Every structure is written in structure tokens, then in C-alpha cells.
């Protein structure tokens, strides 16, 4: 039996903020990026704050995956907060923030 794990990265480079604790990224996750210029990206495409909720809801219909938000250290907190709220309202049960592990 052969198994494989697919993780679709957001498709943009993110400068992650430091954190005291950082959980390991899960292999099967929905990964969303918030860039330094506040663009919301999934799968290499800009979806915006207004589009991320519907996209996550669609993905969660297939499987109850955790969501990881990769927010650039230069991103506005308000945009990150809006993304978090949209993901939560879309039905995500486990939401994490990805940080740098130096």
C-alpha cells in the first residue's frame, strides 16, 4: 500500500513573525497567506478577504481539514483578523497561525 500527502501552498513568499511557541504544520491542511501588502492568497491566487470564506467552506465540505494562516509580519492585524473571522464563520474547527521557527 502506498500513501501520499498533498499540501497546496499559497504560492507567495511570506515573512513570518516570531513566536514563542509554534505548533507543527499539519500535512493535510488548508493554507492561506496574508502578504505584507494585505493580499489574501490561496493556491497561488489572490482571493481577497471577501472570497476566502466561500473557498474554505467549499474545501471543508469535502473534508474537515485544519486551516493554517500564514500572515506576513508586515500585514495589517485588521486584515489578519478579518481572514480569521471569515475562516471561522466558514465552519473551520481548527485554525492556526504559522510563525517562523528560528
N, C-alpha and C positions, 0 to 999 in steps of 0.2 A: 504494500500500500504506500502510495506517495501522496504527501500532503504539501500544500504550499500556502503561503500567506501573501496577500496582496494589500499594499498600503499605497493609497494615492496621495502623494504630497501636493501641497497647494500650488507649487510651480513658481514661487517667488522666493528670493532670499530675505530672511528676517533676522534682524539683530535682536536677540532675546535679552530681556533684563535678567539680572542676577536674582537668585532666590536662595534662602537658607535651606529649604527642603525642596526636593524636586522628585516627583514620582516618575518611575519608568514609563515611557510611552508604550501604550498597548499596541500589539501588532495589527489588530483589526479595529480601526478607529476612523472616525470622520475627522479629518484635519482641516482646519480653517485658518487662514492667515489674515492678520491685520497689519498692513505695511506702515512704514514711517509716515507716508503721506495719506494715511487713513483709508486706503482701499481695502475692501473685503474680498478675499480671493479664495476660491475653492477649485481644485482640479486645474489650476493654471489659468482660470478665467475669473475676471472681476465680476462678482455677483452683487456687490453692494449690501448695505445693511438691510435694505428693503427686500432683497431677494434671498437672503441666506436662510430665513425661516422656512420658506416653502421648499428649498432644496434639502434641508436637513429633515424635514417632515417626510419628504419623498424617500430619502435613504433609510429612515427609521421604519418605514412601512415594510421594508424588506428584512431588516434585522435590527435588534435593539443594541446598536453599537454605541460605545462611549464617544464623546466629542472632545477633541483637543483643540484649543485655540492658541495659535502661535501669534502673539502680539509683539510687534517691534517695540523696543524701548522708547522710540520716538513717537509712537502712536498716541493719539489723544485718549485719555481714560474714558471720556464720554462715548467714543466710538466703540471701544472695547466693551464697555458696559451695555451698549445697545445690542452688540452682537451676542453677548452672554444672554441677555433677556430674550432675544429672538430665538436662540437655540433652546433655551429652557421652555419657552412658550410653544415651540415646535414639538415638544414631548421628550427631549433628551433627559435621561435619568442620571447620567454621569457626565459631568462637564469638568474639564481640567484646563489649566493654563500651563503651557510649555515654557520653560525657562532655560537659560544657559546653565551648563554644569561644568564650571571651570575648576 
